[in-house]
């Protein structure tokens, strides 16, 4: 199963359509983008209503860059970080443009909802906000 993390905590995954790989997605509404995607290929995904960007490891930050690029290209749909994102990365995920993070039940058990909620105020938890304050 998958646990969805948002600013309000844990929720069940309400997206039921299968995610189709970017290279195979012709007019699909749900697209899966691997972390090693060439940024030049991102415009092919802009017609989707939901995009999931894979995080194969918490040490692989390429997905944050892809999310920011998708938003700069004008993507207005639902953007999901999927895979091994840890609670300490939640604020970065939100600042990069993700709407939600999809994690495994196992990760949710190791990092319960209360840990993720400590990062839910992501707009205030950055060094720039602290410097301005």
C-alpha positions as CSV (number, residue, x, y, z in Angstrom):
1,X,0.0,0.0,0.0
2,X,0.9,3.6,-0.3
3,X,0.5,6.4,2.2
4,X,0.1,9.9,0.9
5,X,1.6,12.7,2.9
6,X,0.3,16.3,2.7
7,X,0.4,19.3,4.9
8,X,-2.4,17.9,7.0
9,X,-0.8,14.5,7.6
10,X,-1.3,11.0,6.3
11,X,-4.1,9.9,3.9
12,X,-5.0,7.0,1.8
13,X,-4.1,7.2,-1.9
14,X,-7.2,8.4,-3.8
15,X,-5.6,8.2,-7.2
16,X,-6.8,5.1,-8.9
17,X,-5.6,5.3,-12.5
18,X,-2.3,3.6,-13.3
19,X,0.8,5.8,-13.9
20,X,2.3,5.4,-17.4
21,X,6.0,5.9,-18.0
22,X,6.8,9.2,-19.7
23,X,8.2,7.5,-22.8
24,X,5.0,5.5,-23.3
25,X,2.5,8.3,-22.4
26,X,0.6,9.6,-25.3
27,X,-2.2,11.7,-23.9
28,X,-2.2,9.9,-20.6
29,X,-3.7,11.6,-17.5
30,X,-1.2,10.0,-15.0
31,X,2.5,10.0,-15.9
32,X,5.5,8.5,-14.0
33,X,8.8,10.3,-14.5
34,X,12.0,8.6,-13.4
35,X,14.6,10.6,-11.6
36,X,17.1,10.3,-14.5
37,X,14.7,11.9,-17.0
38,X,16.2,14.4,-19.4
39,X,14.7,17.8,-18.6
40,X,14.2,18.4,-22.3
41,X,11.6,15.6,-22.2
42,X,9.5,17.2,-19.5
43,X,7.2,19.2,-21.9
44,X,5.8,15.8,-23.0
45,X,4.2,15.4,-19.6
46,X,2.5,18.8,-19.3
47,X,-0.9,17.6,-20.5
48,X,-1.3,15.1,-17.7
49,X,-3.5,15.8,-14.7
50,X,-1.2,13.9,-12.3
51,X,2.6,13.5,-12.5
52,X,4.6,11.3,-10.1
53,X,8.3,11.8,-10.0
54,X,10.3,8.7,-8.7
55,X,12.8,8.9,-5.9
56,X,14.8,5.7,-5.9
57,X,16.8,6.8,-2.8
58,X,16.6,9.6,-0.3
59,X,20.1,10.6,-1.5
60,X,18.9,11.2,-5.0
61,X,17.7,14.8,-5.2
62,X,17.2,15.0,-9.0
63,X,13.4,14.7,-8.5
64,X,13.3,18.1,-6.7
65,X,14.9,19.7,-9.7
66,X,12.4,18.0,-12.1
67,X,9.5,19.2,-10.0
68,X,10.7,22.8,-10.0
69,X,11.2,22.6,-13.8
70,X,7.7,21.2,-14.4
71,X,6.2,24.1,-12.4
72,X,8.3,26.6,-14.3
73,X,7.1,25.0,-17.6
74,X,3.5,25.7,-16.4
75,X,2.4,22.4,-15.0
76,X,-0.7,23.2,-12.8
77,X,-1.8,19.6,-12.0
78,X,-1.2,17.4,-9.1
79,X,2.5,16.7,-8.6
80,X,3.6,13.8,-6.5
81,X,7.0,12.7,-5.1
82,X,7.0,9.0,-5.0
83,X,9.4,6.5,-3.4
84,X,12.0,7.0,-0.8
85,X,11.5,10.5,0.4
86,X,12.1,10.9,4.1
87,X,10.3,13.3,6.5
88,X,13.3,15.6,6.7
89,X,12.9,16.2,2.9
90,X,9.2,17.1,3.1
91,X,9.7,20.9,3.2
92,X,12.1,20.7,0.3
93,X,9.6,18.7,-1.7
94,X,6.9,21.3,-1.1
95,X,9.2,24.2,-1.9
96,X,10.2,22.4,-5.1
97,X,6.5,22.3,-6.3
98,X,5.3,18.9,-5.1
99,X,1.7,18.8,-3.7
100,X,2.2,15.5,-1.9
101,X,4.6,12.7,-1.1
102,X,3.7,9.0,-1.6
103,X,5.6,6.6,0.7
104,X,5.4,2.9,1.5
105,X,3.7,1.6,4.6
106,X,7.0,0.5,5.9
107,X,8.5,4.0,5.7
108,X,5.3,5.4,7.3
109,X,5.8,2.9,10.2
110,X,9.4,4.0,10.7
111,X,8.6,7.7,10.3
112,X,5.1,8.2,11.7
113,X,2.7,11.0,10.9
114,X,3.8,13.3,13.8
115,X,7.4,13.5,12.3
116,X,6.0,14.6,8.9
117,X,3.7,17.1,10.5
118,X,6.7,18.8,12.2
119,X,7.7,19.9,8.6
120,X,4.1,20.8,7.5
121,X,4.7,24.5,8.0
122,X,7.2,24.3,5.2
123,X,6.7,27.9,4.1
124,X,8.2,29.2,7.4
125,X,10.9,26.6,7.8
126,X,13.6,27.8,5.5
127,X,16.6,29.9,6.1
128,X,15.4,32.8,3.9
129,X,12.3,33.2,6.1
130,X,14.4,33.2,9.2
131,X,16.8,35.7,7.8
132,X,13.9,38.1,6.9
133,X,12.3,37.7,10.3
